[in-house]
Amino acid sequence: MNYSSRYCASLLGILFCLCQCIVEADVVYAQKPIIAEEELVEAAFILQFIQFIEWPIPASATNSGASGNESSFVIGIVGSSRVGMFLEESAKQRMMADGKPIIVKKIITLEDVEKCQTVYICPTESSKTAQILSRMKNKPILSIGHEEKFMERGGLINLYNENDRLRFEISVEDVANSKLKFSSKLLQLGRIYKRQ
């Protein structure tokens, strides 16, 4: 099976989740279909990412930054975006592999960041990205963004557009420091970012 075939096959789960999101949000966001479609895809990607990553149990049990609520998996949203809205709606129907429900919360303070397992930073908050990422540095918290210099500032996964398709890149160096374990499938699908 070539790379293209593997890529398509691995995206089936993402597309399934995306279809669910579209059904739920089609009526509400029909006035801006193009923008809504991309944000739906972003939300679907995020929900798939977390299914292919393992969080260290010892760190989760002792570090309040990775276990603000041990009975649930928390995705924090920094800024205002439909991505957060779509995530919240879709997460209601999904659970983590260990049975934990997925909770989506808006980040209000820097302290809130450390109470999440995953944090998505909206492009509108780029001026705050460096400060937010510094708070998560070397901690088992997955940081996801969608901006040009996100990886340079220490982000783990960055979404980007190429040839009218949404893709993603991964900083393996920062992933290693975070103690998160990315599956080989996820690493194969993403572009590997190497700091100069």
N, C-alpha and C positions, 0 to 999 in steps of 0.2 A: 504494500500500500504506500503510495507516494505521499509527500508532505501535504499536498492540496487535499487529498482524500481524508487523511487523518484530521486535518483542520476542520473540514466539513463535518466529519463524524463527531468530533468532540464538541461541536457547537450545537448539536441537536438538543442537548439539555437546555442550553441558553435560549434557543428558539422557542422551546416549549414554554419556558417561563415568560418569554417575551409575548407570546400569544395570549397568555393569561392576563398580562398587564394591559395589553391593547383592548381586550374585551372589557376590562374594568374601567378603563379611562377614555375610551373612544368617544363617548358622548360629551364628556366634560371638556375635552381638549380638541374637539374637532375643528375649532376655528384656527388653530395653529398646528396643522398636522405634521409639517416637516420638523419643527422644533420638538414637538412632543415625541415624534418617532425616535429621534436621536437620544432623548432623555430616557425613553423607555428602554432602549438598548443598553444605555449606561447602567440603569438600575438592574437589568437582567444580568449583565456582566458581573456586577458587584455581588449579587446573590449566588452566582456560580463560583466566583473566586473563593468565597469563604467555605465552600463545600470541598475544595481541593487544597485546603491549608489546615495544618494541625497546630493548635496552641499548646504550649508546654504546661502540663498539669501542675507540676510543682510551683511554677511561677504564678499560675492562676490562683493557687490556694493561698499564697502568701503575699502577693502583690496586689494592693487595692486597685492599681491602675489596670489590671487585667481581669479583675473580678469584682467590679462594683456591685454586681448582682449575680452570684454564682448559679442562680436558678434559671438564668436566661442569657442569651447571647445578644450583646448590645452593639448596634451600629449607630454611631454618632454622626450627625450632619452639621457641618460648619457652613453657615450662610443660608441663603434662600434659593431654592431650586426645585423644579418639578421632579428631579431625580429623587429627592427625599420623599416627596408625596407618593411617587410610584413605588418606592421601596417599602414605605409604610403599608400600603395597600397589599402588595404582593407578599410581604413577610407574614401577614395574618394567616396565610394558607400554607406556610412552610415551617419546617423545623430543622435544627441541626441534626447531624447523624447520631449524636448522643441523646437526642430527644428534647433538647432545650429549645424553647420558643425563641424566635428572633424578634427583638424589640428595636424599633427605630426611634431615636430621640434627637432633638435639636440641641446642639452644643451652645451653651450660653457663656460659660467662663472657661478659662484654661484648665481649671481643676476638673471640669466635666470630661475633658479629653481622656484623662487617666482612668475614667470609670467605664471605658468602652473597650471592646475587643477589636473593633474596626472603626475607622474614622474616614469619612468622605469630605474632602474640602472643595467646596464649589469654586469655579473659576472666578467668581466675583470677589472672592476673599484672598486673591493672590498676594495682596500687600501684607497679609497676616500669616502666610504660609510658613515662612522661615521660623517665626516665633512658635507656631503651633507644632511644627515638626520637631523642634528642639525639645519640646515637652515630651515627645514620644520616643526620642532617640534611645536606641538600645533596649527598648521595652517591647514585650510581646503584644504590640498593638499594630494592626495592619492599617497603613495609611494609603489612601487612594486619592488621586487628584486628576485634573484634566487641564494642565497648563504647561507651557513650554519649558520652564525651568524647575518643574516640580522635582525631578530626579536630582538635579544639582543641589537642591536644598535638603536632600535626605529622604525623599519619599520612597516608598517601596514599590507601588504600582502606579503608573501614569497612563491614562487613556489619551489617545491621539487619533487624528483623522488622516487617512492615507488612501488616495484613489477612491474617495467617496465611501470608505469603509471605516468603521471604528475598530481600532486595534489597541494593543497595550504593550507596555514595556515594563520590565522588572529589574530592579537593582539587586542583584544577587549578593553583593557585598553588604548592603544594608539589611537584607533579609537574614543573612547569617548572624549579624550582630543583634538582630531582634529576637533570635531564638525561635522564630516561627519556622515550620517545616512545610515547604511548598512541594506539592507532588510533581513528579517528573513530567506528567502530562501538561500541567500548567506552565512549567518552564519551557517545554517544547513549543507551546503555542505562542508564548510571548516573546518579544524581542528583548534580548539581554542588554541591559544598560551597563556600560563600563565607564566609571569616572575617569576623566583625563588627568 
